[in-house]
Amino acid sequence: MQRTNHKFQVKDIAEFKKQLLQWAQQFEIAVWLDSNNYDQKYSNFEAILAVDAVSKIETSYKNAFKKLKKYQSEVNDYIFGYLGYDLKNDTEALTSSNFDGLLFPDLFFFQPKKIFFIKGNTVEVKYISAFENKIEADYHEITSTVILSLSAPLKTGSTERQQPRTKNQIQIKLRIHKDDYYKKLNTILNHIQRGNIYEVNFCQEFYSENSIINPVEVYLNLNEISKAPFATFLKLNNNYLLSASPERYLKKEGEHLISQPIKGTEKRASTEIEDRNLIAALEQNPKERAENIMIVDLVRNDFSRFAIKGSVKVDELCKIYTFEQVHQLISTVSCMVKNDIHPVDILKKTFPMGSMTGAPKISAMKIIEALEETKRGLYSGAVGYFTPNGDFDFNVIIRSILYNATKKYVSYSVGGAITAQSIPEKEYEECLLKAKAMKQVLLNELV
């Protein structure tokens, strides 16, 4: 299917991005990806919006990768969407039977009618040729959109404004309470001591029932305080992902493949001197480095299954990256792949990402299923896109709020890597640190 390309120069790109996201709410399906101008050498664009489906695939985990492979090959175009964590059941003999309050499909991708790529002050649009006569009108409509105040009520799919409400109406609950969390971590530590596993990424859910939020407003507030390099707003009918993810799962460009797992977290300080001290401590922290290195080894092992022999390498090991609220240890692992390997097969052979499972991966996933109380669903999956030539880029869905507007169910999950050196109290504190941004925007949110 042919696409028409057109470029615009925009004077105030920050304002245009907000207008573009607000304009996108008229469509049932939309994906917004924003790097927030974070300084990273692997990004091709600063932001992308894809809206309105020409075609789509939506499925459970059963034969999901096979279906995606067929769809991607037949469409041979840009497709945007996500891989839910429970696609693990398609790659291994695993199950997911925990509680699911969100009910997102396990896999969803769509071929958009309209795509906007932003780089610098240039906006490049790629419309399906049948809709090219809409480009000028859409651009005028976008630039005429009035950006409403973050404290003002916004439309969220209905024709009427919602009634204002007071702050703190949302009641956030924990799926696993502190004492139970400690017990579960001690169970994991026993597994480690017996040699069943080396590391497990154990997560817990925070949730709110019978709650109405404004997805655009919550996303903008979350993005404002996080400014993450893999921020995402995803709308699938009445299901929403509002993500401030700092982590890339996998990117393929030509024959070059990279993964950038995160393991190792430290809070930000109020002064520059304190911040430098925290960075130095994180760089030298043996537990945090061990967590990261174990996952690097797992990624290298995954890559070795399909990479060109001798091409797997570690470009960065435990490098400090600083974000608005935390410092992180991030490693970059790369390899070269042959042209004849299908891009979906690469994803299948590496999914789920090791940073969200542990090592060995299958044993870790079994323990996760046994001890976590909630089906992960979209959380710790991946959002991204394929290009027509089979390249792709996907993030890791962490630091994210998930919302089922029909069920009025709001959820965010956080976790951490549990190793032999883990102290349950410290791991719990790290979870609260990672949850801080999501909790802040939900409790201060007005609709």
C-alpha positions in Angstrom: 0.0 0.0 0.0 1.5 3.3 -1.1 2.1 6.3 1.2 2.3 10.0 0.4 5.1 11.9 2.2 4.9 15.6 3.0 7.0 17.8 5.3 6.1 20.8 7.4 8.4 23.2 9.4 7.0 24.0 12.8 8.1 27.0 14.8 7.0 25.9 18.3 7.5 22.1 18.3 6.7 21.7 22.0 3.3 23.3 21.5 2.7 21.3 18.3 3.4 18.0 20.1 0.7 18.8 22.7 -1.7 19.8 19.9 -1.0 16.7 18.0 -1.6 14.4 21.0 -4.9 16.2 21.8 -6.0 16.0 18.1 -5.3 12.3 18.1 -8.0 11.6 20.7 -10.7 11.7 18.1 -9.5 8.3 16.8 -10.3 4.9 18.4 -6.7 3.8 18.0 -3.6 5.9 18.5 0.1 5.4 19.5 2.3 8.3 20.5 6.0 7.7 21.1 8.1 10.5 22.5 11.9 10.6 23.4 11.5 13.9 25.2 14.7 15.0 23.4 16.7 12.8 25.7 20.3 12.6 24.6 20.7 9.1 23.1 22.6 8.0 20.0 20.2 5.3 18.8 17.0 7.2 18.0 15.9 8.1 14.5 13.1 10.4 15.6 12.2 12.6 18.5 8.5 11.7 18.5 6.0 9.7 16.4 2.2 9.6 16.2 0.3 6.9 14.4 -3.5 7.0 14.2 -6.6 5.4 12.6 -6.4 1.8 11.5 -6.4 0.6 7.9 -6.0 -3.0 9.2 -5.2 -4.6 12.6 -4.4 -7.8 14.4 -5.6 -8.4 17.9 -5.1 -11.8 19.5 -4.5 -13.9 22.7 -1.1 -15.4 23.3 -2.0 -18.6 21.3 0.1 -18.7 18.2 0.5 -15.0 18.6 4.0 -14.7 17.1 3.0 -16.8 14.1 -0.1 -14.6 13.5 2.0 -11.4 13.9 4.7 -12.8 11.4 2.0 -13.5 8.8 0.4 -10.1 9.4 3.7 -8.1 9.2 4.8 -9.9 6.1 1.5 -9.4 4.3 1.0 -5.8 5.2 4.6 -4.9 4.4 4.1 -1.4 5.8 4.5 0.6 9.0 2.7 -1.2 11.9 2.4 0.0 15.5 1.4 -1.9 18.6 2.4 -3.9 21.6 3.5 -7.3 22.8 2.0 -8.2 26.2 4.1 -10.0 28.8 1.9 -13.1 28.6 3.1 -13.9 25.1 5.6 -15.9 27.2 3.0 -18.6 27.0 3.4 -18.7 23.2 7.2 -19.1 23.4 7.3 -21.6 26.3 5.0 -24.1 28.0 3.8 -21.6 30.6 0.5 -20.3 31.8 -1.0 -17.1 33.2 -3.9 -17.6 35.7 -3.5 -14.6 38.1 -6.1 -11.9 38.5 -6.4 -9.5 35.5 -8.3 -6.2 36.2 -7.4 -4.6 32.9 -8.2 -7.1 30.1 -6.0 -5.8 27.4 -5.5 -8.2 24.4 -2.2 -10.1 24.7 -1.0 -8.7 21.3 -2.2 -5.8 19.2 -0.8 -4.1 16.1 -2.4 -1.9 13.5 -1.5 -0.3 10.1 -2.2 3.4 10.5 -3.8 5.7 7.9 -1.8 8.6 9.2 1.8 8.8 10.7 3.6 11.9 11.9 7.4 11.8 12.4 9.0 14.7 14.4 12.7 15.5 14.2 13.9 18.9 15.3 11.4 21.4 13.9 10.5 19.2 10.9 7.2 17.2 10.9 7.1 14.5 8.2 3.7 13.0 7.5 3.2 9.6 5.8 -0.5 9.1 4.8 -1.9 6.2 3.0 -2.2 7.6 -0.5 -6.0 7.3 -0.5 -6.1 9.9 2.3 -3.4 12.3 1.0 -6.1 14.9 0.3 -6.6 15.2 4.1 -3.0 16.3 4.9 -3.4 20.0 4.6 -6.8 20.0 6.4 -5.5 17.9 9.2 -2.4 20.0 9.6 -4.6 23.2 9.9 -6.9 21.4 12.3 -3.9 20.3 14.5 -2.3 23.8 14.6 -5.7 25.3 15.4 -6.2 23.0 18.4 -6.4 24.9 21.7 -4.3 23.3 24.3 -6.4 23.1 27.5 -4.9 23.7 30.9 -3.7 20.6 32.7 -6.1 21.5 35.5 -9.1 21.8 33.2 -11.4 19.0 32.4 -10.8 17.4 29.0 -12.8 15.3 26.6 -12.0 11.6 26.9 -14.0 9.9 24.2 -17.4 11.2 25.1 -19.2 14.2 23.7 -19.6 15.9 27.1 -17.1 17.3 29.5 -16.7 15.3 32.7 -17.7 17.1 35.9 -14.7 18.4 38.0 -13.9 16.5 41.1 -11.6 17.2 44.0 -8.1 16.0 44.5 -7.3 12.6 46.1 -10.6 10.9 45.2 -8.6 8.0 43.8 -8.0 5.4 46.5 -4.8 3.5 45.6 -4.6 0.0 47.1 -1.7 -2.6 47.1 -2.4 -6.0 45.7 0.4 -7.4 48.0 0.7 -5.9 51.4 4.1 -5.3 53.0 4.2 -8.4 55.3 3.2 -10.7 52.4 5.8 -9.0 50.2 8.5 -9.8 52.7 7.3 -13.4 52.9 7.3 -13.8 49.1 10.8 -12.3 48.8 12.1 -14.7 51.4 10.6 -17.6 49.3 12.5 -16.2 46.3 15.7 -16.0 48.4 15.3 -19.6 49.3 15.0 -20.5 45.6 18.2 -18.7 45.0 20.0 -20.4 47.9 19.0 -23.8 46.5 20.3 -22.8 43.1 17.0 -22.9 41.3 17.6 -19.3 40.0 20.1 -16.5 40.2 17.8 -13.6 39.8 14.0 -12.8 39.6 12.3 -9.6 38.7 9.4 -9.6 41.2 6.6 -7.1 40.7 3.6 -5.9 42.6 0.5 -4.0 41.5 -1.0 -0.8 42.9 -4.6 -0.2 41.7 -7.8 1.8 42.1 -11.3 0.6 41.4 -14.3 2.6 40.3 -12.0 5.5 39.3 -12.3 7.9 36.3 -9.1 9.6 35.1 -8.4 11.8 32.1 -5.8 9.8 30.2 -4.3 12.8 28.3 -4.0 14.9 31.3 -2.5 12.1 33.4 0.0 11.3 30.6 1.1 14.9 30.2 1.6 15.3 34.0 3.5 12.0 34.1 5.6 13.0 31.2 6.3 16.4 32.6 7.8 15.1 35.8 9.6 12.1 34.2 10.7 13.2 30.7 11.5 9.6 29.9 13.2 8.7 26.5 10.6 6.0 25.7 7.4 7.8 26.8 4.2 6.3 25.3 0.6 7.2 25.1 -1.4 4.3 23.6 -5.2 4.3 23.1 -7.0 1.2 22.1 -10.7 2.0 22.2 -11.3 2.4 26.0 -8.0 0.9 27.1 -5.0 3.2 27.7 -1.3 3.0 28.4 0.3 6.1 29.9 4.0 5.3 30.1 7.2 7.1 31.2 9.5 4.2 30.3 13.3 4.8 30.4 14.1 1.5 28.9 14.6 0.2 25.3 13.9 -3.5 24.8 15.1 -4.1 21.3 15.9 -2.1 18.2 16.8 -3.4 14.7 18.2 -1.2 12.0 19.4 -3.1 9.0 21.6 -6.0 10.2 22.4 -4.2 13.5 20.4 -5.2 16.7 20.7 -3.6 20.1 19.2 -4.2 23.5 19.6 -1.8 26.5 18.5 -3.6 29.7 18.2 -1.5 32.9 19.1 -3.0 36.3 20.3 -0.8 39.2 18.4 2.2 40.6 19.2 5.1 42.9 17.1 8.1 43.8 18.0 11.7 42.8 19.3 14.1 45.4 18.2 17.7 46.0 21.7 19.1 45.4 24.3 18.5 42.7 27.0 17.4 45.2 24.7 14.8 46.8 23.6 13.7 43.3 27.3 13.1 42.3 27.8 11.1 45.5 24.8 8.9 44.8 26.0 8.3 41.2 29.4 7.3 42.5 27.8 4.9 45.0 25.6 3.4 42.4 28.5 2.8 40.0 30.4 0.9 42.7 27.5 -0.9 44.3 28.3 -4.7 43.9 24.6 -5.8 44.2 23.3 -3.4 41.6 26.2 -4.2 39.2 25.6 -7.9 39.7 21.9 -7.6 38.8 22.8 -5.8 35.6 25.6 -8.1 34.6 23.4 -11.2 35.0 20.9 -9.7 32.6 23.6 -8.7 30.2 24.7 -12.3 30.1 21.1 -13.4 29.5 20.7 -11.0 26.6 24.1 -12.2 25.1 22.8 -15.7 25.4 19.5 -14.8 23.7 21.4 -13.0 20.9 23.8 -15.9 20.3 20.8 -18.1 19.2 20.5 -16.2 15.9 23.4 -13.6 15.7 26.1 -13.8 13.1 28.9 -15.7 14.8 31.3 -13.6 16.7 29.2 -10.4 16.4 27.6 -10.3 19.9 29.3 -7.6 22.0 28.7 -5.4 25.1 29.0 -1.8 23.9 28.3 -0.3 27.4 28.4 -2.1 30.7 26.6 -0.6 33.7 26.7 2.9 32.4 25.0 5.6 34.5 22.0 7.3 32.9 20.3 10.1 34.8 16.6 10.8 34.6 14.3 13.3 36.4 13.6 11.1 39.4 16.3 8.4 39.4 19.7 7.3 38.3 19.9 4.0 36.5 22.6 1.5 35.4 22.0 0.7 31.7 24.0 -1.7 29.5 24.0 -1.8 25.7 24.3 -5.2 24.0 24.5 -5.5 20.3 24.9 -8.0 17.5 24.6 -8.5 13.7 21.9 -10.6 12.2 21.5 -12.1 8.8 19.1 -10.6 6.3 17.1 -13.8 6.0 16.0 -13.9 9.6 12.4 -12.6 10.0 12.1 -9.6 12.4 9.2 -11.3 14.3 11.4 -14.4 14.9 14.0 -12.1 16.5 11.4 -10.8 18.9 10.1 -14.3 19.6 13.6 -15.6 20.5 14.2 -12.8 22.9 10.8 -12.2 24.5 10.1 -11.5 27.3 13.1 -9.2 27.9 15.5 -10.6 30.6 15.4 -7.4 32.6 11.7 -8.1 33.5 12.1 -11.9 34.1 15.4 -12.9 35.6 17.9 -15.8 35.1 17.5 -18.5 34.1 14.6 -17.0 32.2 12.1 -20.0 32.2 12.6 -20.8 35.9 12.2 -17.1 36.8 9.0 -16.9 34.9 7.6 -19.9 36.7 8.4 -18.4 40.1 6.9 -15.0 39.0 3.7 -16.7 38.1 3.6 -18.6 41.4 4.3 -15.6 43.7 2.9 -12.5 42.0 -0.8 -11.9 42.6 -1.6 -10.1 39.3 -1.4 -11.1 35.6 1.1 -8.7 34.2 -0.6 -8.2 30.9 0.7 -5.2 29.1 3.0 -4.3 32.0 6.6 -5.5 31.3 5.7 -6.1 27.7 6.7 -3.8 24.9 5.3 -1.0 22.7 6.8 -0.1 19.4 6.7 -0.3 15.6 7.9 -2.1 12.5 9.0 -0.2 9.3 8.2 -1.5 5.8 11.8 -2.9 5.5 11.5 -5.0 8.6 13.4 -2.7 11.1 11.8 -2.2 14.5 12.1 -0.4 17.8 10.4 -1.4 21.0 10.5 -0.1 24.6 9.9 -1.9 27.9 6.6 -1.1 29.5 7.6 0.0 33.0 6.9 3.3 35.0 3.4 3.1 33.4 -0.2 3.6 34.3 -2.8 1.3 32.7 -6.4 2.3 32.5 -9.5 0.4 31.4 -12.1 3.2 31.1 -15.0 0.8 30.7 -14.2 -1.0 33.9 -13.0 2.2 35.6 -9.9 0.3 36.7 -6.5 2.1 37.1 -3.3 0.1 37.6 0.4 0.6 37.9 3.0 -2.1 38.8 6.6 -1.8 40.0 9.3 -4.3 40.7 12.9 -5.0 41.2 15.6 -7.6 40.7 15.9 -10.0 43.6 19.4 -11.6 44.0 21.2 -13.4 46.8 22.3 -10.0 48.1 18.8 -8.6 48.3 17.4 -7.3 51.6 13.5 -7.3 51.5 13.2 -4.0 53.3 15.5 -2.3 50.7 13.7 -3.9 47.8 10.4 -2.6 49.1 11.8 0.9 49.4 13.0 0.7 45.8 9.5 -0.3 44.7 8.1 2.8 46.4 10.7 5.0 44.7 9.8 3.6 41.3 6.1 4.1 42.0 6.5 7.7 43.1 5.8 9.4 39.8 2.7 7.3 39.0 1.2 7.8 42.5 1.9 11.6 42.4 0.1 12.2 39.1 -2.9 10.1 40.1 -3.4 11.7 43.5 -3.0 15.2 42.2 -5.0 14.7 39.1 -8.2 16.7 38.4 -10.8 15.8 35.8 
